[in-house]
């Protein structure tokens, strides 16, 4: 008898790529507090121009 939990079905391609369809400008407006929190954690010790999002640095930590 196998007591391992069943795995959920794989997400569809549309679900996986949904975030890629959202323009960065929209994310910056709708989630400004989150963008600022990421900016503070990733880019410390130096001024960051407004509108700059350290996506590459953030993603490299995943």
CHARMM-style PDB file with segment names, atoms N, HN, CA, C and O in Angstrom:
ATOM      1  N   UNK     1       0.844  -1.181   0.000  1.00  0.00      PROA
ATOM      2  CA  UNK     1       0.000   0.000   0.000  1.00  0.00      PROA
ATOM      3  C   UNK     1       0.892   1.248   0.000  1.00  0.00      PROA
ATOM      4  O   UNK     1       1.793   1.376   0.829  1.00  0.00      PROA
ATOM      5  N   UNK     2       0.636   2.141  -0.916  1.00  0.00      PROA
ATOM      6  HN  UNK     2      -0.096   2.037  -1.589  1.00  0.00      PROA
ATOM      7  CA  UNK     2       1.447   3.349  -1.047  1.00  0.00      PROA
ATOM      8  C   UNK     2       0.758   4.498  -0.321  1.00  0.00      PROA
ATOM      9  O   UNK     2      -0.354   4.891  -0.673  1.00  0.00      PROA
ATOM     10  N   UNK     3       1.429   5.031   0.691  1.00  0.00      PROA
ATOM     11  HN  UNK     3       2.332   4.712   0.977  1.00  0.00      PROA
ATOM     12  CA  UNK     3       0.853   6.130   1.467  1.00  0.00      PROA
ATOM     13  C   UNK     3       1.322   7.500   0.997  1.00  0.00      PROA
ATOM     14  O   UNK     3       0.989   8.514   1.611  1.00  0.00      PROA
ATOM     15  N   UNK     4       2.083   7.538  -0.075  1.00  0.00      PROA
ATOM     16  HN  UNK     4       2.353   6.714  -0.574  1.00  0.00      PROA
ATOM     17  CA  UNK     4       2.573   8.818  -0.585  1.00  0.00      PROA
ATOM     18  C   UNK     4       1.397   9.633  -1.109  1.00  0.00      PROA
ATOM     19  O   UNK     4       0.480   9.090  -1.725  1.00  0.00      PROA
ATOM     20  N   UNK     5       1.430  10.942  -0.859  1.00  0.00      PROA
ATOM     21  HN  UNK     5       2.175  11.383  -0.358  1.00  0.00      PROA
ATOM     22  CA  UNK     5       0.340  11.781  -1.375  1.00  0.00      PROA
ATOM     23  C   UNK     5       0.358  11.792  -2.901  1.00  0.00      PROA
ATOM     24  O   UNK     5       1.416  11.712  -3.524  1.00  0.00      PROA
ATOM     25  N   UNK     6      -0.810  11.892  -3.478  1.00  0.00      PROA
ATOM     26  HN  UNK     6      -1.670  11.958  -2.971  1.00  0.00      PROA
ATOM     27  CA  UNK     6      -0.880  11.958  -4.935  1.00  0.00      PROA
ATOM     28  C   UNK     6      -0.423  13.327  -5.395  1.00  0.00      PROA
ATOM     29  O   UNK     6      -0.679  14.336  -4.738  1.00  0.00      PROA
ATOM     30  N   UNK     7       0.246  13.350  -6.514  1.00  0.00      PROA
ATOM     31  HN  UNK     7       0.453  12.530  -7.048  1.00  0.00      PROA
ATOM     32  CA  UNK     7       0.732  14.614  -7.066  1.00  0.00      PROA
ATOM     33  C   UNK     7      -0.387  15.288  -7.844  1.00  0.00      PROA
ATOM     34  O   UNK     7      -1.153  14.621  -8.539  1.00  0.00      PROA
ATOM     35  N   UNK     8      -0.481  16.581  -7.732  1.00  0.00      PROA
ATOM     36  HN  UNK     8       0.142  17.123  -7.168  1.00  0.00      PROA
ATOM     37  CA  UNK     8      -1.492  17.278  -8.540  1.00  0.00      PROA
ATOM     38  C   UNK     8      -1.122  17.170 -10.017  1.00  0.00      PROA
ATOM     39  O   UNK     8       0.038  16.943 -10.362  1.00  0.00      PROA
ATOM     40  N   UNK     9      -2.097  17.332 -10.862  1.00  0.00      PROA
ATOM     41  HN  UNK     9      -3.039  17.517 -10.581  1.00  0.00      PROA
ATOM     42  CA  UNK     9      -1.809  17.283 -12.295  1.00  0.00      PROA
ATOM     43  C   UNK     9      -0.909  18.454 -12.667  1.00  0.00      PROA
ATOM     44  O   UNK     9      -0.878  19.477 -11.983  1.00  0.00      PROA
ATOM     45  N   UNK    10      -0.190  18.285 -13.747  1.00  0.00      PROA
ATOM     46  HN  UNK    10      -0.215  17.454 -14.302  1.00  0.00      PROA
ATOM     47  CA  UNK    10       0.724  19.345 -14.188  1.00  0.00      PROA
ATOM     48  C   UNK    10      -0.072  20.585 -14.588  1.00  0.00      PROA
ATOM     49  O   UNK    10      -1.143  20.470 -15.183  1.00  0.00      PROA
ATOM     50  N   UNK    11       0.446  21.760 -14.265  1.00  0.00      PROA
ATOM     51  HN  UNK    11       1.316  21.853 -13.782  1.00  0.00      PROA
ATOM     52  CA  UNK    11      -0.255  22.981 -14.690  1.00  0.00      PROA
ATOM     53  C   UNK    11      -0.181  23.116 -16.208  1.00  0.00      PROA
ATOM     54  O   UNK    11       0.762  22.649 -16.846  1.00  0.00      PROA
ATOM     55  N   UNK    12      -1.174  23.750 -16.755  1.00  0.00      PROA
ATOM     56  HN  UNK    12      -1.940  24.130 -16.236  1.00  0.00      PROA
ATOM     57  CA  UNK    12      -1.192  23.979 -18.194  1.00  0.00      PROA
ATOM     58  C   UNK    12      -0.174  25.036 -18.585  1.00  0.00      PROA
ATOM     59  O   UNK    12       0.247  25.839 -17.752  1.00  0.00      PROA
ATOM     60  N   UNK    13       0.216  25.036 -19.834  1.00  0.00      PROA
ATOM     61  HN  UNK    13      -0.126  24.384 -20.510  1.00  0.00      PROA
ATOM     62  CA  UNK    13       1.185  26.003 -20.326  1.00  0.00      PROA
ATOM     63  C   UNK    13       0.689  27.430 -20.124  1.00  0.00      PROA
ATOM     64  O   UNK    13       1.481  28.319 -19.813  1.00  0.00      PROA
ATOM     65  N   UNK    14      -0.603  27.658 -20.295  1.00  0.00      PROA
ATOM     66  HN  UNK    14      -1.247  26.935 -20.547  1.00  0.00      PROA
ATOM     67  CA  UNK    14      -1.153  29.002 -20.096  1.00  0.00      PROA
ATOM     68  C   UNK    14      -0.948  29.473 -18.659  1.00  0.00      PROA
ATOM     69  O   UNK    14      -0.652  30.643 -18.419  1.00  0.00      PROA
ATOM     70  N   UNK    15      -1.108  28.553 -17.701  1.00  0.00      PROA
ATOM     71  HN  UNK    15      -1.349  27.602 -17.895  1.00  0.00      PROA
ATOM     72  CA  UNK    15      -0.899  28.920 -16.300  1.00  0.00      PROA
ATOM     73  C   UNK    15       0.559  29.260 -16.030  1.00  0.00      PROA
ATOM     74  O   UNK    15       0.855  30.187 -15.276  1.00  0.00      PROA
ATOM     75  N   UNK    16       1.466  28.514 -16.645  1.00  0.00      PROA
ATOM     76  HN  UNK    16       1.225  27.761 -17.258  1.00  0.00      PROA
ATOM     77  CA  UNK    16       2.891  28.745 -16.418  1.00  0.00      PROA
ATOM     78  C   UNK    16       3.383  30.038 -17.050  1.00  0.00      PROA
ATOM     79  O   UNK    16       4.296  30.676 -16.525  1.00  0.00      PROA
ATOM     80  N   UNK    17       2.793  30.430 -18.167  1.00  0.00      PROA
ATOM     81  HN  UNK    17       2.052  29.912 -18.594  1.00  0.00      PROA
ATOM     82  CA  UNK    17       3.266  31.620 -18.876  1.00  0.00      PROA
ATOM     83  C   UNK    17       2.431  32.856 -18.580  1.00  0.00      PROA
ATOM     84  O   UNK    17       2.698  33.923 -19.133  1.00  0.00      PROA
ATOM     85  N   UNK    18       1.426  32.735 -17.721  1.00  0.00      PROA
ATOM     86  HN  UNK    18       1.209  31.868 -17.272  1.00  0.00      PROA
ATOM     87  CA  UNK    18       0.552  33.877 -17.429  1.00  0.00      PROA
ATOM     88  C   UNK    18       1.353  35.093 -16.979  1.00  0.00      PROA
ATOM     89  O   UNK    18       1.111  36.203 -17.455  1.00  0.00      PROA
ATOM     90  N   UNK    19       2.295  34.899 -16.076  1.00  0.00      PROA
ATOM     91  HN  UNK    19       2.491  33.998 -15.689  1.00  0.00      PROA
ATOM     92  CA  UNK    19       3.043  36.037 -15.553  1.00  0.00      PROA
ATOM     93  C   UNK    19       3.894  36.689 -16.631  1.00  0.00      PROA
ATOM     94  O   UNK    19       4.222  37.871 -16.521  1.00  0.00      PROA
ATOM     95  N   UNK    20       4.259  35.946 -17.668  1.00  0.00      PROA
ATOM     96  HN  UNK    20       3.993  34.986 -17.756  1.00  0.00      PROA
ATOM     97  CA  UNK    20       5.046  36.525 -18.746  1.00  0.00      PROA
ATOM     98  C   UNK    20       4.212  37.447 -19.623  1.00  0.00      PROA
ATOM     99  O   UNK    20       4.755  38.279 -20.350  1.00  0.00      PROA
ATOM    100  N   UNK    21       2.891  37.299 -19.554  1.00  0.00      PROA
ATOM    101  HN  UNK    21       2.450  36.623 -18.963  1.00  0.00      PROA
ATOM    102  CA  UNK    21       2.003  38.120 -20.371  1.00  0.00      PROA
ATOM    103  C   UNK    21       1.698  39.472 -19.734  1.00  0.00      PROA
ATOM    104  O   UNK    21       1.120  40.341 -20.387  1.00  0.00      PROA
ATOM    105  N   UNK    22       2.075  39.662 -18.480  1.00  0.00      PROA
ATOM    106  HN  UNK    22       2.544  38.956 -17.950  1.00  0.00      PROA
ATOM    107  CA  UNK    22       1.775  40.901 -17.771  1.00  0.00      PROA
ATOM    108  C   UNK    22       2.922  41.884 -17.993  1.00  0.00      PROA
ATOM    109  O   UNK    22       4.061  41.588 -17.632  1.00  0.00      PROA
ATOM    110  N   UNK    23       2.644  43.038 -18.576  1.00  0.00      PROA
ATOM    111  HN  UNK    23       1.719  43.278 -18.869  1.00  0.00      PROA
ATOM    112  CA  UNK    23       3.705  44.019 -18.814  1.00  0.00      PROA
ATOM    113  C   UNK    23       4.346  44.480 -17.502  1.00  0.00      PROA
ATOM    114  O   UNK    23       3.671  44.624 -16.483  1.00  0.00      PROA
ATOM    115  N   UNK    24       5.650  44.708 -17.547  1.00  0.00      PROA
ATOM    116  HN  UNK    24       6.199  44.591 -18.375  1.00  0.00      PROA
ATOM    117  CA  UNK    24       6.383  45.142 -16.359  1.00  0.00      PROA
ATOM    118  C   UNK    24       5.815  46.443 -15.804  1.00  0.00      PROA
ATOM    119  O   UNK    24       5.780  46.640 -14.589  1.00  0.00      PROA
ATOM    120  N   UNK    25       5.371  47.329 -16.691  1.00  0.00      PROA
ATOM    121  HN  UNK    25       5.399  47.169 -17.678  1.00  0.00      PROA
ATOM    122  CA  UNK    25       4.808  48.599 -16.234  1.00  0.00      PROA
ATOM    123  C   UNK    25       3.566  48.364 -15.373  1.00  0.00      PROA
ATOM    124  O   UNK    25       3.355  49.060 -14.380  1.00  0.00      PROA
ATOM    125  N   UNK    26       2.760  47.400 -15.748  1.00  0.00      PROA
ATOM    126  HN  UNK    26       2.931  46.835 -16.555  1.00  0.00      PROA
ATOM    127  CA  UNK    26       1.543  47.097 -14.981  1.00  0.00      PROA
ATOM    128  C   UNK    26       1.901  46.519 -13.613  1.00  0.00      PROA
ATOM    129  O   UNK    26       1.275  46.861 -12.610  1.00  0.00      PROA
ATOM    130  N   UNK    27       2.892  45.658 -13.572  1.00  0.00      PROA
ATOM    131  HN  UNK    27       3.400  45.380 -14.387  1.00  0.00      PROA
ATOM    132  CA  UNK    27       3.330  45.095 -12.292  1.00  0.00      PROA
ATOM    133  C   UNK    27       3.850  46.208 -11.391  1.00  0.00      PROA
ATOM    134  O   UNK    27       3.552  46.236 -10.197  1.00  0.00      PROA
ATOM    135  N   UNK    28       4.625  47.122 -11.961  1.00  0.00      PROA
ATOM    136  HN  UNK    28       4.867  47.099 -12.930  1.00  0.00      PROA
ATOM    137  CA  UNK    28       5.186  48.219 -11.172  1.00  0.00      PROA
ATOM    138  C   UNK    28       4.098  49.106 -10.588  1.00  0.00      PROA
ATOM    139  O   UNK    28       4.266  49.651  -9.497  1.00  0.00      PROA
ATOM    140  N   UNK    29       2.982  49.260 -11.300  1.00  0.00      PROA
ATOM    141  HN  UNK    29       2.846  48.818 -12.186  1.00  0.00      PROA
ATOM    142  CA  UNK    29       1.879  50.089 -10.810  1.00  0.00      PROA
ATOM    143  C   UNK    29       1.024  49.328  -9.803  1.00  0.00      PROA
ATOM    144  O   UNK    29       0.708  49.844  -8.732  1.00  0.00      PROA
ATOM    145  N   UNK    30       0.651  48.097 -10.153  1.00  0.00      PROA
ATOM    146  HN  UNK    30       0.908  47.678 -11.023  1.00  0.00      PROA
ATOM    147  CA  UNK    30      -0.266  47.338  -9.303  1.00  0.00      PROA
ATOM    148  C   UNK    30       0.399  46.780  -8.049  1.00  0.00      PROA
ATOM    149  O   UNK    30      -0.272  46.544  -7.044  1.00  0.00      PROA
ATOM    150  N   UNK    31       1.700  46.572  -8.099  1.00  0.00      PROA
ATOM    151  HN  UNK    31       2.245  46.764  -8.915  1.00  0.00      PROA
ATOM    152  CA  UNK    31       2.406  45.975  -6.962  1.00  0.00      PROA
ATOM    153  C   UNK    31       3.617  46.827  -6.573  1.00  0.00      PROA
ATOM    154  O   UNK    31       4.706  46.305  -6.331  1.00  0.00      PROA
ATOM    155  N   UNK    32       3.411  48.129  -6.520  1.00  0.00      PROA
ATOM    156  HN  UNK    32       2.527  48.553  -6.717  1.00  0.00      PROA
ATOM    157  CA  UNK    32       4.515  49.044  -6.232  1.00  0.00      PROA
ATOM    158  C   UNK    32       5.178  48.735  -4.895  1.00  0.00      PROA
ATOM    159  O   UNK    32       6.398  48.848  -4.777  1.00  0.00      PROA
ATOM    160  N   UNK    33       4.401  48.348  -3.889  1.00  0.00      PROA
ATOM    161  HN  UNK    33       3.410  48.256  -3.985  1.00  0.00      PROA
ATOM    162  CA  UNK    33       4.983  48.041  -2.582  1.00  0.00      PROA
ATOM    163  C   UNK    33       5.878  46.810  -2.652  1.00  0.00      PROA
ATOM    164  O   UNK    33       6.924  46.776  -2.004  1.00  0.00      PROA
ATOM    165  N   UNK    34       5.493  45.806  -3.421  1.00  0.00      PROA
ATOM    166  HN  UNK    34       4.643  45.834  -3.947  1.00  0.00      PROA
ATOM    167  CA  UNK    34       6.309  44.609  -3.573  1.00  0.00      PROA
ATOM    168  C   UNK    34       7.585  44.912  -4.349  1.00  0.00      PROA
ATOM    169  O   UNK    34       8.662  44.439  -3.986  1.00  0.00      PROA
ATOM    170  N   UNK    35       7.466  45.697  -5.415  1.00  0.00      PROA
ATOM    171  HN  UNK    35       6.591  46.081  -5.710  1.00  0.00      PROA
ATOM    172  CA  UNK    35       8.636  46.080  -6.205  1.00  0.00      PROA
ATOM    173  C   UNK    35       9.621  46.842  -5.333  1.00  0.00      PROA
ATOM    174  O   UNK    35      10.828  46.616  -5.421  1.00  0.00      PROA
ATOM    175  N   UNK    36       9.128  47.734  -4.500  1.00  0.00      PROA
ATOM    176  HN  UNK    36       8.147  47.918  -4.428  1.00  0.00      PROA
ATOM    177  CA  UNK    36      10.004  48.508  -3.618  1.00  0.00      PROA
ATOM    178  C   UNK    36      10.678  47.606  -2.591  1.00  0.00      PROA
ATOM    179  O   UNK    36      11.856  47.799  -2.288  1.00  0.00      PROA
ATOM    180  N   UNK    37       9.964  46.633  -2.053  1.00  0.00      PROA
ATOM    181  HN  UNK    37       9.007  46.477  -2.299  1.00  0.00      PROA
ATOM    182  CA  UNK    37      10.558  45.703  -1.087  1.00  0.00      PROA
ATOM    183  C   UNK    37      11.664  44.885  -1.739  1.00  0.00      PROA
ATOM    184  O   UNK    37      12.715  44.669  -1.135  1.00  0.00      PROA
ATOM    185  N   UNK    38      11.437  44.430  -2.964  1.00  0.00      PROA
ATOM    186  HN  UNK    38      10.584  44.605  -3.455  1.00  0.00      PROA
ATOM    187  CA  UNK    38      12.470  43.673  -3.683  1.00  0.00      PROA
ATOM    188  C   UNK    38      13.663  44.562  -3.960  1.00  0.00      PROA
ATOM    189  O   UNK    38      14.807  44.140  -3.795  1.00  0.00      PROA
ATOM    190  N   UNK    39      13.405  45.796  -4.381  1.00  0.00      PROA
ATOM    191  HN  UNK    39      12.475  46.139  -4.515  1.00  0.00      PROA
ATOM    192  CA  UNK    39      14.492  46.730  -4.679  1.00  0.00      PROA
ATOM    193  C   UNK    39      15.349  46.961  -3.443  1.00  0.00      PROA
ATOM    194  O   UNK    39      16.576  46.988  -3.532  1.00  0.00      PROA
ATOM    195  N   UNK    40      14.704  47.128  -2.284  1.00  0.00      PROA
ATOM    196  HN  UNK    40      13.707  47.106  -2.212  1.00  0.00      PROA
ATOM    197  CA  UNK    40      15.465  47.370  -1.050  1.00  0.00      PROA
ATOM    198  C   UNK    40      16.305  46.166  -0.663  1.00  0.00      PROA
ATOM    199  O   UNK    40      17.432  46.330  -0.196  1.00  0.00      PROA
ATOM    200  N   UNK    41      15.786  44.969  -0.845  1.00  0.00      PROA
ATOM    201  HN  UNK    41      14.870  44.837  -1.225  1.00  0.00      PROA
ATOM    202  CA  UNK    41      16.523  43.759  -0.462  1.00  0.00      PROA
ATOM    203  C   UNK    41      17.651  43.434  -1.421  1.00  0.00      PROA
ATOM    204  O   UNK    41      18.718  42.990  -0.995  1.00  0.00      PROA
ATOM    205  N   UNK    42      17.431  43.648  -2.714  1.00  0.00      PROA
ATOM    206  HN  UNK    42      16.565  44.008  -3.060  1.00  0.00      PROA
ATOM    207  CA  UNK    42      18.398  43.234  -3.727  1.00  0.00      PROA
ATOM    208  C   UNK    42      19.439  44.302  -3.999  1.00  0.00      PROA
ATOM    209  O   UNK    42      20.623  43.998  -4.136  1.00  0.00      PROA
ATOM    210  N   UNK    43      19.013  45.532  -4.077  1.00  0.00      PROA
ATOM    211  HN  UNK    43      18.050  45.780  -3.965  1.00  0.00      PROA
ATOM    212  CA  UNK    43      19.918  46.618  -4.445  1.00  0.00      PROA
ATOM    213  C   UNK    43      20.102  47.521  -3.233  1.00  0.00      PROA
ATOM    214  O   UNK    43      19.464  48.569  -3.124  1.00  0.00      PROA
ATOM    215  N   UNK    44      20.969  47.111  -2.334  1.00  0.00      PROA
ATOM    216  HN  UNK    44      21.487  46.260  -2.423  1.00  0.00      PROA
ATOM    217  CA  UNK    44      21.222  47.910  -1.133  1.00  0.00      PROA
ATOM    218  C   UNK    44      22.512  48.707  -1.305  1.00  0.00      PROA
ATOM    219  O   UNK    44      23.440  48.278  -1.990  1.00  0.00      PROA
ATOM    220  N   UNK    45      22.545  49.848  -0.684  1.00  0.00      PROA
ATOM    221  HN  UNK    45      21.791  50.196  -0.128  1.00  0.00      PROA
ATOM    222  CA  UNK    45      23.773  50.624  -0.655  1.00  0.00      PROA
ATOM    223  C   UNK    45      23.964  51.583  -1.809  1.00  0.00      PROA
ATOM    224  O   UNK    45      25.016  52.216  -1.900  1.00  0.00      PROA
ATOM    225  N   UNK    46      23.014  51.716  -2.674  1.00  0.00      PROA
ATOM    226  HN  UNK    46      22.159  51.202  -2.601  1.00  0.00      PROA
ATOM    227  CA  UNK    46      23.174  52.640  -3.783  1.00  0.00      PROA
ATOM    228  C   UNK    46      21.834  53.136  -4.272  1.00  0.00      PROA
ATOM    229  O   UNK    46      20.820  52.459  -4.103  1.00  0.00      PROA
ATOM    230  N   UNK    47      21.817  54.319  -4.879  1.00  0.00      PROA
ATOM    231  HN  UNK    47      22.640  54.870  -5.016  1.00  0.00      PROA
ATOM    232  CA  UNK    47      20.556  54.847  -5.393  1.00  0.00      PROA
ATOM    233  C   UNK    47      20.084  54.022  -6.593  1.00  0.00      PROA
ATOM    234  O   UNK    47      20.888  53.574  -7.411  1.00  0.00      PROA
ATOM    235  N   UNK    48      18.798  53.836  -6.678  1.00  0.00      PROA
ATOM    236  HN  UNK    48      18.145  54.199  -6.014  1.00  0.00      PROA
ATOM    237  CA  UNK    48      18.201  53.090  -7.786  1.00  0.00      PROA
ATOM    238  C   UNK    48      17.223  54.015  -8.490  1.00  0.00      PROA
ATOM    239  O   UNK    48      16.312  54.549  -7.858  1.00  0.00      PROA
ATOM    240  N   UNK    49      17.400  54.212  -9.797  1.00  0.00      PROA
ATOM    241  HN  UNK    49      18.140  53.778 -10.311  1.00  0.00      PROA
ATOM    242  CA  UNK    49      16.474  55.080 -10.520  1.00  0.00      PROA
ATOM    243  C   UNK    49      15.042  54.559 -10.431  1.00  0.00      PROA
ATOM    244  O   UNK    49      14.806  53.351 -10.416  1.00  0.00      PROA
ATOM    245  N   UNK    50      14.107  55.477 -10.372  1.00  0.00      PROA
ATOM    246  HN  UNK    50      14.299  56.458 -10.383  1.00  0.00      PROA
ATOM    247  CA  UNK    50      12.699  55.100 -10.336  1.00  0.00      PROA
ATOM    248  C   UNK    50      12.351  54.323 -11.596  1.00  0.00      PROA
ATOM    249  O   UNK    50      12.803  54.663 -12.689  1.00  0.00      PROA
ATOM    250  N   UNK    51      11.552  53.289 -11.441  1.00  0.00      PROA
ATOM    251  HN  UNK    51      11.184  53.013 -10.553  1.00  0.00      PROA
ATOM    252  CA  UNK    51      11.170  52.476 -12.588  1.00  0.00      PROA
ATOM    253  C   UNK    51      12.101  51.309 -12.845  1.00  0.00      PROA
ATOM    254  O   UNK    51      11.829  50.485 -13.719  1.00  0.00      PROA
ATOM    255  N   UNK    52      13.206  51.220 -12.095  1.00  0.00      PROA
ATOM    256  HN  UNK    52      13.427  51.889 -11.386  1.00  0.00      PROA
ATOM    257  CA  UNK    52      14.146  50.115 -12.254  1.00  0.00      PROA
ATOM    258  C   UNK    52      13.723  48.967 -11.357  1.00  0.00      PROA
ATOM    259  O   UNK    52      13.464  49.156 -10.169  1.00  0.00      PROA
ATOM    260  N   UNK    53      13.657  47.785 -11.929  1.00  0.00      PROA
ATOM    261  HN  UNK    53      13.868  47.631 -12.894  1.00  0.00      PROA
ATOM    262  CA  UNK    53      13.286  46.597 -11.162  1.00  0.00      PROA
ATOM    263  C   UNK    53      14.401  45.568 -11.328  1.00  0.00      PROA
ATOM    264  O   UNK    53      14.680  45.141 -12.448  1.00  0.00      PROA
ATOM    265  N   UNK    54      15.037  45.164 -10.238  1.00  0.00      PROA
ATOM    266  HN  UNK    54      14.810  45.511  -9.327  1.00  0.00      PROA
ATOM    267  CA  UNK    54      16.153  44.216 -10.325  1.00  0.00      PROA
ATOM    268  C   UNK    54      15.684  42.783 -10.549  1.00  0.00      PROA
ATOM    269  O   UNK    54      15.895  41.911  -9.706  1.00  0.00      PROA
ATOM    270  N   UNK    55      15.056  42.551 -11.676  1.00  0.00      PROA
ATOM    271  HN  UNK    55      14.885  43.259 -12.361  1.00  0.00      PROA
ATOM    272  CA  UNK    55      14.471  41.238 -11.942  1.00  0.00      PROA
ATOM    273  C   UNK    55      15.544  40.173 -12.092  1.00  0.00      PROA
ATOM    274  O   UNK    55      15.394  39.076 -11.554  1.00  0.00      PROA
ATOM    275  N   UNK    56      16.616  40.462 -12.805  1.00  0.00      PROA
ATOM    276  HN  UNK    56      16.738  41.353 -13.242  1.00  0.00      PROA
ATOM    277  CA  UNK    56      17.654  39.454 -13.031  1.00  0.00      PROA
ATOM    278  C   UNK    56      18.282  39.025 -11.714  1.00  0.00      PROA
ATOM    279  O   UNK    56      18.513  37.835 -11.501  1.00  0.00      PROA
ATOM    280  N   UNK    57      18.558  39.964 -10.839  1.00  0.00      PROA
ATOM    281  HN  UNK    57      18.371  40.930 -11.013  1.00  0.00      PROA
ATOM    282  CA  UNK    57      19.140  39.623  -9.545  1.00  0.00      PROA
ATOM    283  C   UNK    57      18.161  38.825  -8.711  1.00  0.00      PROA
ATOM    284  O   UNK    57      18.544  37.864  -8.043  1.00  0.00      PROA
ATOM    285  N   UNK    58      16.912  39.216  -8.747  1.00  0.00      PROA
ATOM    286  HN  UNK    58      16.602  39.996  -9.289  1.00  0.00      PROA
ATOM    287  CA  UNK    58      15.898  38.525  -7.961  1.00  0.00      PROA
ATOM    288  C   UNK    58      15.716  37.093  -8.462  1.00  0.00      PROA
ATOM    289  O   UNK    58      15.656  36.159  -7.662  1.00  0.00      PROA
ATOM    290  N   UNK    59      15.631  36.920  -9.761  1.00  0.00      PROA
ATOM    291  HN  UNK    59      15.680  37.679 -10.410  1.00  0.00      PROA
ATOM    292  CA  UNK    59      15.416  35.586 -10.324  1.00  0.00      PROA
ATOM    293  C   UNK    59      16.608  34.671 -10.129  1.00  0.00      PROA
ATOM    294  O   UNK    59      16.436  33.456 -10.037  1.00  0.00      PROA
ATOM    295  N   UNK    60      17.815  35.219 -10.064  1.00  0.00      PROA
ATOM    296  HN  UNK    60      17.956  36.207 -10.139  1.00  0.00      PROA
ATOM    297  CA  UNK    60      18.985  34.363  -9.915  1.00  0.00      PROA
ATOM    298  C   UNK    60      19.011  33.683  -8.554  1.00  0.00      PROA
ATOM    299  O   UNK    60      19.711  32.686  -8.375  1.00  0.00      PROA
ATOM    300  N   UNK    61      18.263  34.204  -7.601  1.00  0.00      PROA
ATOM    301  HN  UNK    61      17.694  35.014  -7.746  1.00  0.00      PROA
ATOM    302  CA  UNK    61      18.239  33.618  -6.265  1.00  0.00      PROA
ATOM    303  C   UNK    61      17.217  32.495  -6.147  1.00  0.00      PROA
ATOM    304  O   UNK    61      17.145  31.832  -5.112  1.00  0.00      PROA
ATOM    305  N   UNK    62      16.443  32.279  -7.172  1.00  0.00      PROA
ATOM    306  HN  UNK    62      16.501  32.818  -8.012  1.00  0.00      PROA
ATOM    307  CA  UNK    62      15.389  31.256  -7.101  1.00  0.00      PROA
ATOM    308  C   UNK    62      15.996  29.878  -7.268  1.00  0.00      PROA
ATOM    309  OT1 UNK    62      15.278  28.879  -7.239  1.00  0.00      PROA
TER     310      UNK     62
END
